[in-house]
């Protein structure tokens, strides 16, 4: 009497799904996304502009790349997949920050590395603020992008659909990313740990709006690349193993060319 294989648990299915996802998303996209998240965290340590109604930190110069990658992945793989990739990037960023911190506290007699240690050693509340802001805005961006795309029923893969879903989700996602980070860092933690240095709420809002607008401009400039990548992925059936698995097909048979 033959025995049927037990149905894998939800955790096991989710783990296999995530492994398949990370295998099938093109490596260049993953690398650029993770790199943008790590550098965004480092650059956020420096305030580039601060006036009565405006404040910008260095992170906005690269954060557009994170949202461009998320928009591409959301369009092709869906919001759930893009959110999993965002969590992966955040975990890698935490690992990188841990390595940076260890290097910063190792003593060296070769030279004065105090400035190096200060920058790469990081600040715990900046890391906490950026992680919370990034994850919250990533979830918002990914699912908003997906929902807007559902409105284009006649031509969901057209340029207009890609542009609208990317521009709207990027602006809103970037705004909340900037706002959450600014409020937590410069209104909650900075006055306590940076000798009273702080931003006003007006500065946080204007920083978030102007930063989101500038990042949207970058999205507009590079969106043709994102659209081309999405078309290319669909043409070459990128991620077939992942799609087969989540649709309930047998991955091994599909992978080996069996029906």
KOLZANU-975591 format. One record per residue (C-alpha): residue in one letter; residue number from 1; x, y, z. Coordinates in Angstrom, 2 decimals. Example, Ala and Ser with C-alpha at 12.3 -4.5 7.8 and 13.67 -1.06 7.14 Angstrom:
BEGIN
type, seq, u, v, w
a, 1, 12.30, -4.50, 7.80
s, 2, 13.67, -1.06, 7.14
# end
This chain:
BEGIN
type, seq, u, v, w
x, 1, 0.00, 0.00, 0.00
x, 2, 1.56, 3.23, -1.16
x, 3, 1.88, 6.15, 1.15
x, 4, 1.16, 9.66, 0.04
x, 5, 3.71, 12.31, 0.81
x, 6, 2.61, 14.60, 3.64
x, 7, 1.65, 18.11, 2.62
x, 8, 4.47, 20.53, 3.47
x, 9, 3.79, 23.06, 6.19
x, 10, 3.06, 26.69, 5.43
x, 11, 6.49, 27.62, 6.77
x, 12, 8.21, 25.09, 4.50
x, 13, 6.23, 26.27, 1.47
x, 14, 7.01, 29.89, 2.28
x, 15, 10.71, 29.13, 2.66
x, 16, 10.87, 27.27, -0.64
x, 17, 8.93, 30.05, -2.34
x, 18, 11.39, 32.65, -1.03
x, 19, 14.41, 30.58, -2.10
x, 20, 12.96, 30.20, -5.60
x, 21, 12.25, 33.92, -5.73
x, 22, 15.81, 34.89, -4.83
x, 23, 17.12, 32.41, -7.39
x, 24, 14.99, 33.72, -10.22
x, 25, 15.16, 37.50, -9.79
x, 26, 18.08, 38.60, -12.02
x, 27, 21.22, 39.12, -9.94
x, 28, 21.95, 42.63, -11.25
x, 29, 18.61, 43.88, -9.94
x, 30, 19.15, 42.27, -6.55
x, 31, 22.70, 43.63, -6.33
x, 32, 21.68, 47.20, -7.22
x, 33, 18.76, 47.08, -4.81
x, 34, 20.83, 45.83, -1.86
x, 35, 23.63, 48.29, -2.68
x, 36, 21.19, 51.21, -2.75
x, 37, 19.75, 50.25, 0.65
x, 38, 23.20, 50.01, 2.26
x, 39, 24.52, 53.27, 0.79
x, 40, 21.26, 55.06, 1.59
x, 41, 21.77, 54.18, 5.26
x, 42, 25.34, 55.53, 5.24
x, 43, 24.53, 58.74, 3.37
x, 44, 21.65, 59.52, 5.72
x, 45, 24.26, 60.44, 8.37
x, 46, 24.97, 63.72, 6.57
x, 47, 22.58, 66.67, 6.29
x, 48, 23.21, 68.33, 2.93
x, 49, 20.86, 71.29, 3.23
x, 50, 19.13, 72.81, 6.23
x, 51, 17.09, 76.00, 6.16
x, 52, 14.03, 77.15, 8.04
x, 53, 11.67, 75.26, 5.73
x, 54, 13.92, 72.68, 4.09
x, 55, 16.29, 69.94, 5.19
x, 56, 17.79, 67.21, 3.02
x, 57, 20.10, 64.37, 3.98
x, 58, 22.42, 62.51, 1.62
x, 59, 20.22, 59.43, 1.43
x, 60, 17.84, 61.00, -1.07
x, 61, 20.57, 60.91, -3.75
x, 62, 20.32, 57.12, -4.01
x, 63, 16.90, 56.18, -2.59
x, 64, 15.26, 56.54, -6.01
x, 65, 17.22, 53.46, -7.13
x, 66, 15.65, 51.38, -4.38
x, 67, 12.16, 52.36, -5.49
x, 68, 12.98, 51.79, -9.16
x, 69, 14.07, 48.23, -8.35
x, 70, 10.98, 47.63, -6.21
x, 71, 8.71, 48.89, -8.99
x, 72, 10.32, 46.53, -11.50
x, 73, 10.04, 43.53, -9.20
x, 74, 6.46, 44.41, -8.23
x, 75, 5.43, 44.69, -11.88
x, 76, 6.85, 41.30, -12.81
x, 77, 6.72, 39.19, -9.63
x, 78, 4.03, 40.94, -7.59
x, 79, 3.95, 43.00, -4.36
x, 80, 4.49, 40.03, -2.05
x, 81, 7.71, 39.11, -3.85
x, 82, 8.93, 42.72, -3.84
x, 83, 8.27, 42.96, -0.11
x, 84, 10.23, 39.74, 0.53
x, 85, 13.13, 41.20, -1.46
x, 86, 12.88, 44.38, 0.62
x, 87, 13.12, 42.38, 3.83
x, 88, 16.12, 40.51, 2.42
x, 89, 17.83, 43.81, 1.54
x, 90, 17.13, 45.18, 5.01
x, 91, 18.66, 42.08, 6.63
x, 92, 21.77, 42.38, 4.45
x, 93, 21.98, 46.04, 5.42
x, 94, 21.87, 45.09, 9.10
x, 95, 24.64, 42.55, 8.50
x, 96, 26.74, 45.18, 6.72
x, 97, 26.17, 47.65, 9.54
x, 98, 27.27, 45.01, 12.04
x, 99, 30.51, 44.44, 10.10
x, 100, 31.08, 48.20, 9.80
x, 101, 30.63, 48.55, 13.56
x, 102, 33.08, 45.75, 14.36
x, 103, 35.70, 47.33, 12.07
x, 104, 35.14, 50.74, 13.67
x, 105, 35.83, 49.50, 17.21
x, 106, 38.99, 47.56, 16.35
x, 107, 41.91, 49.75, 17.47
x, 108, 44.59, 50.72, 14.95
x, 109, 47.92, 52.48, 15.39
x, 110, 48.42, 53.07, 11.65
x, 111, 46.65, 56.44, 11.56
x, 112, 43.89, 58.53, 13.07
x, 113, 40.70, 56.77, 12.04
x, 114, 38.35, 58.63, 14.37
x, 115, 36.31, 60.14, 11.52
x, 116, 36.21, 56.82, 9.70
x, 117, 35.05, 55.06, 12.87
x, 118, 32.44, 57.75, 13.51
x, 119, 30.89, 57.37, 10.05
x, 120, 31.10, 53.61, 9.56
x, 121, 30.47, 52.81, 13.20
x, 122, 27.06, 54.27, 12.63
x, 123, 24.45, 55.56, 14.99
x, 124, 21.99, 53.04, 16.36
x, 125, 18.95, 55.31, 16.17
x, 126, 19.68, 56.27, 12.55
x, 127, 19.81, 52.57, 11.68
x, 128, 16.59, 51.92, 13.60
x, 129, 14.81, 54.89, 12.01
x, 130, 15.95, 54.04, 8.49
x, 131, 14.99, 50.37, 8.87
x, 132, 11.47, 51.20, 10.10
x, 133, 10.98, 53.87, 7.43
x, 134, 12.30, 51.67, 4.63
x, 135, 10.21, 48.63, 5.48
x, 136, 7.00, 50.64, 5.96
x, 137, 7.46, 52.61, 2.74
x, 138, 8.45, 49.48, 0.80
x, 139, 5.22, 47.70, 1.75
x, 140, 3.21, 50.83, 0.90
x, 141, 4.99, 51.32, -2.43
x, 142, 4.75, 47.69, -3.52
x, 143, 1.06, 47.17, -2.84
x, 144, 0.05, 50.64, -4.06
x, 145, 1.97, 50.00, -7.28
x, 146, 0.16, 46.69, -7.70
x, 147, -3.31, 48.12, -6.98
x, 148, -2.84, 51.00, -9.41
x, 149, -1.73, 48.53, -12.05
x, 150, -4.99, 46.59, -11.61
x, 151, -6.88, 49.65, -12.86
x, 152, -5.39, 49.24, -16.35
x, 153, -7.45, 46.28, -17.49
x, 154, -7.18, 46.84, -21.26
x, 155, -3.41, 47.16, -21.47
x, 156, -1.80, 46.34, -18.10
x, 157, 1.64, 45.87, -19.67
x, 158, 1.62, 49.13, -21.64
x, 159, 3.91, 52.08, -21.08
x, 160, 1.13, 54.27, -19.66
x, 161, 0.24, 51.66, -17.03
x, 162, 3.87, 51.28, -16.02
x, 163, 4.44, 55.03, -15.82
x, 164, 1.34, 55.80, -13.75
x, 165, 1.77, 52.95, -11.27
x, 166, 5.48, 53.69, -10.84
x, 167, 5.25, 57.48, -10.55
x, 168, 2.34, 57.55, -8.11
x, 169, 3.61, 54.75, -5.86
x, 170, 7.16, 56.13, -5.90
x, 171, 6.13, 59.63, -4.88
x, 172, 3.83, 58.47, -2.07
x, 173, 6.25, 55.76, -0.91
x, 174, 9.21, 58.14, -0.95
x, 175, 7.27, 60.78, 0.94
x, 176, 6.41, 58.43, 3.79
x, 177, 9.92, 56.93, 3.77
x, 178, 11.41, 60.41, 4.20
x, 179, 8.79, 61.53, 6.70
x, 180, 9.02, 58.50, 8.99
x, 181, 12.81, 58.63, 8.97
x, 182, 12.95, 62.40, 9.56
x, 183, 10.43, 62.39, 12.40
x, 184, 12.06, 59.46, 14.19
x, 185, 15.65, 60.62, 13.70
x, 186, 15.51, 64.38, 13.90
x, 187, 12.49, 64.96, 16.14
x, 188, 12.56, 61.96, 18.48
x, 189, 16.18, 60.81, 18.86
x, 190, 18.44, 63.69, 17.77
x, 191, 17.32, 66.17, 20.47
x, 192, 18.28, 63.57, 23.08
x, 193, 21.52, 62.17, 21.68
x, 194, 22.83, 65.04, 19.53
x, 195, 22.93, 67.83, 22.09
x, 196, 19.58, 69.33, 21.19
x, 197, 20.06, 69.27, 17.40
x, 198, 16.67, 68.77, 15.77
x, 199, 14.45, 69.46, 12.80
x, 200, 11.04, 71.04, 13.13
x, 201, 7.97, 69.17, 11.90
x, 202, 7.71, 71.70, 9.05
x, 203, 11.26, 70.82, 8.05
x, 204, 10.41, 67.12, 8.18
x, 205, 7.36, 67.59, 5.96
x, 206, 9.07, 69.92, 3.47
x, 207, 12.11, 67.64, 3.40
x, 208, 9.83, 64.70, 2.69
x, 209, 7.87, 66.49, -0.04
x, 210, 10.85, 68.02, -1.81
x, 211, 12.89, 64.87, -1.40
x, 212, 10.05, 62.78, -2.84
x, 213, 9.71, 65.24, -5.74
x, 214, 13.44, 65.10, -6.50
x, 215, 13.45, 61.32, -6.27
x, 216, 10.42, 61.23, -8.55
x, 217, 12.37, 63.25, -11.11
x, 218, 15.06, 60.58, -11.01
x, 219, 12.37, 57.92, -11.41
x, 220, 11.06, 59.76, -14.47
x, 221, 14.55, 59.94, -15.95
x, 222, 15.26, 56.25, -15.45
x, 223, 11.74, 54.83, -15.89
x, 224, 12.39, 53.94, -19.56
x, 225, 15.06, 51.54, -18.29
x, 226, 12.59, 50.06, -15.81
x, 227, 9.94, 49.63, -18.52
x, 228, 12.49, 48.00, -20.85
x, 229, 13.59, 45.61, -18.10
x, 230, 9.98, 44.57, -17.40
x, 231, 9.32, 43.93, -21.09
x, 232, 12.54, 41.95, -21.38
x, 233, 11.73, 39.84, -18.30
x, 234, 8.29, 39.00, -19.65
x, 235, 9.64, 38.20, -23.13
x, 236, 12.24, 35.83, -21.69
x, 237, 9.82, 34.30, -19.17
x, 238, 11.99, 35.25, -16.21
x, 239, 10.94, 33.57, -12.98
x, 240, 9.02, 30.65, -14.51
x, 241, 10.07, 28.26, -11.73
x, 242, 8.76, 30.70, -9.11
x, 243, 5.46, 31.25, -10.91
x, 244, 4.95, 27.51, -11.41
x, 245, 5.50, 26.88, -7.72
x, 246, 3.12, 29.53, -6.44
x, 247, 0.50, 28.34, -8.93
x, 248, 0.74, 24.83, -7.48
x, 249, 2.74, 23.19, -10.27
x, 250, 5.57, 20.78, -9.59
x, 251, 8.84, 22.69, -9.88
x, 252, 11.12, 19.71, -10.49
x, 253, 9.03, 18.38, -13.38
x, 254, 8.78, 21.79, -14.95
x, 255, 12.48, 22.41, -14.50
x, 256, 13.36, 19.07, -16.15
x, 257, 11.06, 19.72, -19.09
x, 258, 8.44, 17.15, -18.04
x, 259, 4.72, 17.69, -18.28
# end
